[in-house]
Each structure stands twice: as C-alpha cells, then as structure tokens.
C-alpha cells in the first residue's frame, strides 16, 4: 500500500472546487494508495502520471522504492496543465526532501 502525500498548496486547490467534485477527486486519489497506475492513467514523464476525474486532471508522482504517491496538481483540463512537466517533477522531489 502506497502512502498518499500532497504538495502544500494542492489541498487548497481542492477546497476551491464544488463539494461534489471534491468528493469524487478525493475518492480517486485515495484509490491511488492501492493502485498508483490504474487503468486510464497516463505516464507523462519520469515519475509523473495523471488520471482523469471528469473535467479535472490529477497530476501525481509515483516513487515505488519508498511506496509514496505525491499529488502535485489538480486542475481543469487545458493545454497549460501539461506545459511544464519539469515543474511537477521538481515540486514532487522537493516535497520529499522537506520531510
């Protein structure tokens, strides 16, 4: 079982969404603990993946060696969501280092 962690501002992002969407997104994120690469997930680059939850995209990093999934972004789908994948990799690794 993987441990789910969040980059600091992601929980704030999630709280801005409607309650129904928060519940659906939260449920899908919790499922990542059992299966970090579910059917439908897309490998974006290095350790970064994304899942689709309705019109939202959950971007996360998977660290198999320490059994950790770090959620780095939750956003509505747009081209800008995927522009800077390097930023997501840095956010995930700095989140690991800060612990």
Secondary structure as GFF3:
##gff-version 3
##sequence-region A 1 99
A	DSSP	beta_strand	3	6	.	.	.	ID=ss1
A	DSSP	alpha_helix	10	15	.	.	.	ID=ss2
A	DSSP	alpha_helix	19	31	.	.	.	ID=ss3
A	DSSP	beta_strand	42	45	.	.	.	ID=ss4
A	DSSP	beta_strand	48	53	.	.	.	ID=ss5
A	DSSP	beta_strand	56	63	.	.	.	ID=ss6
A	DSSP	three_ten_helix	64	66	.	.	.	ID=ss7
A	DSSP	beta_strand	68	76	.	.	.	ID=ss8
A	DSSP	three_ten_helix	79	82	.	.	.	ID=ss9
A	DSSP	alpha_helix	85	97	.	.	.	ID=ss10
###
